[in-house]
Amino acid sequence: MFLGVLHGLLALAFLVLVVLACIWLIRQLLAGGPAYRDPAEQDLRRRYAAGEVEREDYLTRMADLREQKPQSSSSQ
């Protein structure tokens, strides 16, 4: 009897793990997956969030990192 209960609990635990893995996989696919993150971009985001970098400077540097033209709110 004890083995039957143990077998049932293990089967339930396995089923829960499979369901959680499926949920995780679906969320990753819908979010675009765990994409590669450039360490320089991560550091810039962290510094911007901490208030160490102003918005214009953040946008300019992020554009430089992504090799795009910076989008400035003021025309020069």
N, C-alpha and C positions, 0 to 999 in steps of 0.2 A: 504494500500500500504506500509506504513511504517513497519508494522509487517512482510510483505513478504520479505522486504529487510533485516530486522533484522534476520529473520529466515534463510535466505540465508547466511548471514555473520556468524551466529553461526554454521551452517552446515559446512561452509568452514573452520572455525577455528577448529572445531572438526576433520575434515579430515586432516588438517595440523598436529594436535597433534598426531593423529594415525600414520601418515607417519613418523613423527619424532621419535615416540616410537619404531616403527619397525626398523628404521635405527639404533637407539641406541642398541636395542636388538641384531641385527645382528652383529654389531661391537663388542659387549661384547662377543658374542659366538665365533666369529672368533679370538678374542684376548685371549681366554681361560677363559673369565669371570672374574668377580671381585674376584680374589683369595685372600685368607687370607694372609696377609703380617705380618711376624714376626717383632715386633717393634725393636728388636735388629738388625735385618738385615737392616731395614729402616734407623736406626741411623748410622750403619756402612757405608751404601751407601752414606748417607748425608755427613759424615765425609770424605769419600774418595773423593767425588765430590768437597768438600771445600778445599782439599789439606792437610787435617790434618793427613791423614794416607797414608803411602807409598803403592805402588801396591802389593809388596810381603806380607806385613803385612795384607793388605785388603784380598788377596786371602787366606792366612792362616786362618784368623779369620772367613771369610765366610765359609770356609770348616769346621772349628770347629763348627760353628753354624748349619751347615747342616749335621754334623756328618759324614763327608767324609775325606779321606786322602787328605792333601794339595798337590797340584800339583806344584812342584817347578821347576823352569827353570834350576837350578843348582843341580847336583847330589852330595850327601854328603856321 
